[in-house]
């Protein structure tokens, strides 16, 4: 039996969902028998591959870089999972939406610096007008709320997907839990 190709992606968020993924501990070994991790901030692959079976997307879509990345991921992924409250609702990254990007840039790069204040025009991705949940940009196949979702929930979701079953997520997690 061939292994399913799994990717994990971290957009605008805190990495808490990836920490929960790592909290699978010894269950990662069991998953390793069924999956091949082909892309993740946990590995060194630089380009998102083609023909990915499952992608877990953590974080909101907040920058031009996030926007292009999530569109490419959707094109190359069979089952896209919106993982965590930031991906599902824009959560904490979305708190900036009321202020506008100019105020965000001014606060971060002019008001809170002592040396060389100014908005960088290189290396920092251009912010979108608002942080948005993943499903507002691309089609999402499964929503897994939680801040972050527990390791048990992530394990349940992955096992359900690997077995070709629908994950009954409502009994496993809720927003903010």
C-alpha positions as CSV (number, residue, x, y, z in Angstrom):
1,X,0.0,0.0,0.0
2,X,1.4,3.4,-1.0
3,X,1.6,6.2,1.6
4,X,-0.6,9.2,1.4
5,X,1.2,12.5,0.8
6,X,0.7,14.9,3.7
7,X,1.7,18.6,3.8
8,X,1.3,21.1,6.7
9,X,1.4,24.9,6.1
10,X,1.8,27.8,8.5
11,X,0.4,31.1,7.2
12,X,-0.3,34.0,9.6
13,X,-0.7,32.4,13.0
14,X,1.4,31.5,16.1
15,X,2.4,27.9,15.2
16,X,0.3,26.5,18.0
17,X,-1.4,24.1,15.6
18,X,1.9,22.8,14.5
19,X,2.9,22.4,18.2
20,X,-0.3,20.4,18.7
21,X,0.7,18.3,15.7
22,X,4.1,17.6,17.3
23,X,2.3,16.7,20.5
24,X,1.1,13.6,18.8
25,X,4.4,12.2,20.2
26,X,4.7,8.5,19.6
27,X,1.5,8.6,17.4
28,X,3.7,10.3,14.8
29,X,5.5,7.0,14.4
30,X,2.2,5.2,13.7
31,X,1.2,8.0,11.2
32,X,4.6,7.7,9.6
33,X,3.7,4.2,8.5
34,X,0.7,5.6,6.5
35,X,1.9,9.0,5.3
36,X,4.8,10.7,3.7
37,X,5.4,14.3,5.0
38,X,6.1,16.1,1.7
39,X,6.0,19.7,2.8
40,X,6.0,21.5,6.2
41,X,7.8,24.1,8.3
42,X,9.1,21.0,10.1
43,X,11.0,19.8,7.0
44,X,13.4,21.5,4.5
45,X,11.3,21.4,1.3
46,X,11.2,24.8,-0.3
47,X,8.6,24.4,-3.0
48,X,5.1,23.1,-2.4
49,X,4.9,19.8,-4.4
50,X,2.2,18.5,-6.7
51,X,-0.2,15.7,-6.0
52,X,-0.6,16.2,-2.3
53,X,-3.3,14.1,-0.7
54,X,-4.0,16.1,2.5
55,X,-2.8,19.5,3.5
56,X,-3.3,21.0,7.0
57,X,-3.3,24.8,6.7
58,X,-2.7,26.8,9.9
59,X,-3.2,30.5,10.0
60,X,-5.1,33.3,8.3
61,X,-4.4,34.6,4.8
62,X,-2.9,38.0,5.7
63,X,-0.3,38.9,3.0
64,X,0.3,38.6,-0.7
65,X,2.6,35.8,0.0
66,X,-0.1,33.9,2.0
67,X,-2.6,34.5,-0.8
68,X,-0.4,33.1,-3.6
69,X,0.8,30.2,-1.4
70,X,-2.8,29.1,-0.4
71,X,-4.0,29.3,-4.0
72,X,-1.1,27.1,-5.2
73,X,-1.7,24.7,-2.3
74,X,-5.4,24.4,-3.3
75,X,-4.4,23.6,-6.9
76,X,-2.0,20.8,-5.8
77,X,-4.0,19.3,-2.9
78,X,-6.9,16.8,-2.9
79,X,-8.1,17.4,0.6
80,X,-7.5,20.8,2.2
81,X,-8.0,21.1,6.0
82,X,-8.4,24.5,7.6
83,X,-6.7,23.8,11.0
84,X,-7.3,26.0,14.0
85,X,-9.3,29.2,14.7
86,X,-7.0,31.5,12.7
87,X,-7.5,29.4,9.5
88,X,-11.2,28.9,10.2
89,X,-12.1,32.5,11.2
90,X,-9.0,34.7,10.9
91,X,-9.1,34.9,14.7
92,X,-6.1,36.8,16.2
93,X,-4.6,37.9,12.9
94,X,-8.1,39.3,12.0
95,X,-7.9,41.7,15.0
96,X,-5.9,44.1,12.8
97,X,-8.7,44.4,10.3
98,X,-10.3,47.3,12.1
99,X,-7.2,49.4,11.9
100,X,-6.1,49.2,8.3
101,X,-2.7,48.3,6.9
102,X,-1.2,51.9,7.2
103,X,-1.8,52.0,10.9
104,X,-0.3,48.5,11.3
105,X,2.8,49.4,9.3
106,X,3.2,52.7,11.2
107,X,2.9,51.0,14.6
108,X,5.3,48.2,13.7
109,X,7.9,50.0,11.7
110,X,7.8,53.7,12.8
111,X,6.4,54.0,16.3
112,X,8.1,51.0,17.9
113,X,11.7,51.4,16.6
114,X,14.7,53.5,17.6
115,X,17.0,52.8,14.7
116,X,16.1,53.5,11.1
117,X,12.4,53.8,11.4
118,X,10.5,53.2,8.1
119,X,8.4,50.6,6.4
120,X,10.6,48.0,4.7
121,X,10.1,47.5,1.0
122,X,12.0,44.2,0.8
123,X,11.8,40.9,2.6
124,X,8.5,41.8,4.4
125,X,5.5,40.4,2.5
126,X,2.9,43.1,1.5
127,X,-0.1,42.9,3.8
128,X,-3.6,42.4,2.3
129,X,-6.2,45.0,3.2
130,X,-7.6,42.5,5.8
131,X,-6.6,39.1,7.3
132,X,-9.1,36.5,6.0
133,X,-10.0,32.9,6.8
134,X,-8.7,30.3,4.3
135,X,-12.2,29.5,3.0
136,X,-12.7,33.1,1.8
137,X,-9.8,32.5,-0.6
138,X,-10.0,28.9,-1.6
139,X,-12.3,25.9,-1.2
140,X,-11.8,24.1,2.1
141,X,-12.8,20.4,2.6
142,X,-12.8,20.2,6.4
143,X,-12.8,22.8,9.2
144,X,-11.1,21.9,12.4
145,X,-11.5,24.8,15.0
146,X,-9.6,25.2,18.2
147,X,-6.9,27.5,19.5
148,X,-5.1,25.2,19.0
149,X,-6.9,22.0,18.3
150,X,-5.7,19.3,20.6
151,X,-3.2,16.6,19.5
152,X,-6.1,14.1,20.0
153,X,-8.3,16.0,17.6
154,X,-5.6,16.3,15.0
155,X,-4.9,12.5,15.3
156,X,-8.6,11.7,15.0
157,X,-8.9,14.0,11.9
158,X,-5.9,12.5,10.2
159,X,-6.9,8.9,10.9
160,X,-10.4,9.5,9.6
161,X,-9.0,11.0,6.4
162,X,-6.5,8.2,6.0
163,X,-9.3,5.7,6.4
164,X,-11.4,7.5,3.9
165,X,-14.1,8.4,6.5
166,X,-15.7,11.7,7.2
167,X,-14.4,13.2,10.4
168,X,-17.2,14.0,12.8
169,X,-15.4,17.0,14.2
170,X,-18.2,18.6,16.3
171,X,-17.8,16.2,19.2
172,X,-14.0,16.6,19.2
173,X,-13.4,20.4,19.4
174,X,-14.9,23.8,19.3
175,X,-13.8,27.4,18.8
176,X,-11.2,28.5,21.3
177,X,-10.8,25.1,22.8
